[in-house]
Amino acid sequence: RGLDDVVLDVLSGLMIGRPVMLVGAVGLGKTTLAEAVAELLALGDPPYVEVACHSHMTAVDLTGDIDIAVVLQAGFDHPLSYIPGPLVMAHGTVLVMDELNRLNPYAQAALLQAIQEHYVYIRGYRIRTDFALIGTANPSEYEGVYELSEALADRLKFIEVNMPDKEILRSILLWKAREALGELEAEIPPKLAEILANFAAEAQRAGYPQSIRSLSYALADAVVSAWTQRREPELKDLKKALAANLPHSPETKEALIDLLNRAAHG
């Protein structure tokens, strides 16, 4: 399943007014994909409003609130009497909610109201808001995530994002590693990117799904390490960089290095 299929799924959902949720492991580029689709649609200026969700986020953080001190001094007509939240700021454009399932039930209720009624209620005042929603979510087995309420889940189109195939992944790794290197004039051997793409496939089959973000930084790290020593990057550089950039236990890292060896020589 290529990324083009995922993009088409997102667009088809948004075209019928359905909020969409991209679900997949950490580091697969879900947020980048959501931002790219929002920029492609270009519904407003800016093309999207983005919010990084977390468990301590309140309904007021999403809707905004009335500044009582300003109201008492200057009245409701003052432009600073109301401080809008992202649910209101996104009116007429796209709202990108990163890690949406980290929202607690109270914040989820505020989002549901905005999706369902196209209004938010703030201290008795009703404020119109209408936006296209692209959310991202980590799988339910991850720590720190909340189960979505049935009412909210019923209004979302869920789209699974998986690791791309080897050829696409190889291209992504080269692109992201080059981006990480910035202006550093160091060559990235395509062979190392190919080894990492093969490694990702091996790790997926073994039950160790990898992050594209971590793999990209591991590749860039290996290149820089060799560049500082004025030599070409080798497999040993990749092993060292991979161990340093993957957030796993020592036992898991050892298993992953074995898989990397298999990918390099298989």
N, C-alpha and C positions, 0 to 999 in steps of 0.2 A: 504494500500500500504506500504510494508515493505521497509527497507533501501536496502535490497538485490536487489529489483526491480530497485531502483534508480541507484545503482552501475552498474547493467547490462545495463541500458539505457546509462549511461556515457560511458562505455566501447564500446558499439556498435557504438556510435557516433564517438568516437576517432578512432576506427578500420577502418572506412571508410573515415577518414581524415576530419571529421566534428568537428569544435570547439563546445564545449558544454557550456551551461549557466545554473547553478543551481539557481532557483528562489524560494524564500520563505521568511517568516517573520524572523526578527532578532532573533538570539539565537537558531536556530534549528540545528546548527552544519554543515552548508553548507561548510564552509571553512575547517573544520576538515575532512569532507568527501572528499573534493577535494584533500587535502594533502595526505590522506590515499590511494586514487586511484593512485596518482602520485608515491607514494612510492611503491605501488604494481607493477606498470609498470616498474619502475627502468630503465628508458631509458638512464639515464646519471648519473654522479657523480658530484654534488649532483643530486638527482632524480627530483628535480623541482626548478624553480626560482619563488619566490612569490613577488607580488607587491600589496600594499594597495592603492587602487585608491582613489582620492579625486578631488574635483571640481577645484582646482588650479593647477592640474598637467598639464604640457605642453607636446607638442609633443617631445620636446628635452629631457624631463625627461624620456620618454619611449625609445627613439632611442639612446640616448647618444649624445655626441658632440666632436668635435675636439678641443683640447686645443691649442689655437693660440700661447700662450706664449711658450709652449714646442716646437711647430713646428718651430717657429722663431729661437729658440736657438739650437735645436738638429735635426730638420727635421722631415718629416713624418715617417721615419723608427724607430723613438724612440718608445719604447713600451708604453709610457705614452702620446703619441700624440693624441690618441683617447681614450676617456672614454666611454665604452659601457653602454647602458641602458638595462633594462630588456628584451626588444624585441630582442636584439642581444645576451645577455647573455644566453637566453633560447634556443638558436640554438641547435637542436639535442636532446632536452629534453622536459619537460612539463612546461608551463607557467601557474601559478595559479594567477588569477587576482581577488582579493577580492573587492567586491562591485564595479564591473565594470561599472554599470550604474551611478556612480558618476563622471565618466569622462566627461569633457566638449566636445563639438563637434569637437574642433581642435585636442584634444588628441585621440578622437574616429577615426578621419581620419587617424592618424598615425598608429593606430592598424589595421584599415581596409586595409591599404596599405601592411602591413606586412603579414596579412592573405591572401590577394588576390594575391600579386605578389611574396611573399617570399623574398622580399628585403626591406631594408629601405634606404632612401636617406638622406645623411648628407653633407651639403655644396657642393653638386654636386657629391659626391662620393656614389656609390652604394655598399651596404654591404649585403651579403647573410644572410638570417635567415629563419629557418624552424623549427617550434615547434608545439607541441600539446597544445591546449588551453582549460583550464577549468576555467570558470568565475563564480562568484557568483553575485547575484543581489537581492536587496530588492524590494518589490512590488512598483508599480508606484505611489501609494498614499503616500508613505513615503516622508518626507521632504529631500531636498538636492539631489534628483536624477534627472538625465536627461533622456529624451526619446532617445532611440537609433536611429541612422539614419537608414533609410529603407535599405540602402545598407549593413550596418553592421548586422542588425537584420536578413537579408535574408541569411547570411552566418553562423548563429548560430542555434544549436539545443537546444531548451528550455526544461528544465526538472524541473517539479514542485517538491519541497520538502515540505512535510507536517509533522505535529506532528505525531510521530510513535504511534502505538496502545499501550494500557495501559501496557501490560506485558513488551514490549520492553522498553517503557519509564521508567518503574519502575527499570529495570536493569541499564539503562543509568544513572538515578539519583543516584542510589547507587554507581555506578562506579565513576561518576564525583565528588560526595560528598566525597568519600573516597580519591580521588586524591587531593581535596582541603584541606582535613585535614592533608595530608602529614604524618609525623611521629607521630602525636598526637594519642595516644592509647585510642580512644573513640569509643564506639560501635554505629553503625547507625541502629536503629530499622527498619527492613524491613516494618513494618506497616506504619511508617511515609512516606516512599517512595511510598507505595501503596496509601495512602491518597492523596499525591501530584499528582500521576498519575491520580487518579479519579477526582481531582480538575481541572487538565489541560483539561480533556475531558469536564467537566461541563462548564468551562470558554470558551472553543472553541464553544460550542453550544450556549452560551449566547452572543457571539460576542466579547469576550475578549481573543484573542489568546495569549498564553504565550510563554516565552522564556525558553528553556531548560537550558540555562546558568543561568538565574535568579533563576529558581526553584532549580537547583543543589546547588547554593550558599545559598539559603534560608534553604535547608535541612542541609547543613554543619553548617550554622550559628546557627540553633536551637540546634544541637548536642553540639557544643562548649559552647553555653550559659548554657546548663544543666550541662555539664562536669565541668565547672568552679565552679558550686555550688554543685558538687559531688552528682548528682542525675540523674535519667533517663530522657531523653527528653520526653516532653509531647506535647499535641496538642497546649497548650497555647504558648509554645516556638516556634512552627511552625507558629502560627498566627503572633507573634511579628516579627519573622525573615522574613516572607513573606511580611509584610507591609513595612519593611525596605529595601527589595531587589527588589521590583517591582516599576519601574518608571512610576507611574500612579498618577492621581489627587486624592485628599482625597475622593471624592465621588466615584470614580471608585474603590479605595482600599476598601472602605466599602462594596461595592457590591461583590468584590472578597472574602472578609472575610466571607460573607454570603454563597458564593459558597463553600468555604473551609469547613464550618460547615456542609453543605449539603453533601459534599463528605465524611466527617468523620463519619457522622451518617446515611447516606443514604444506 
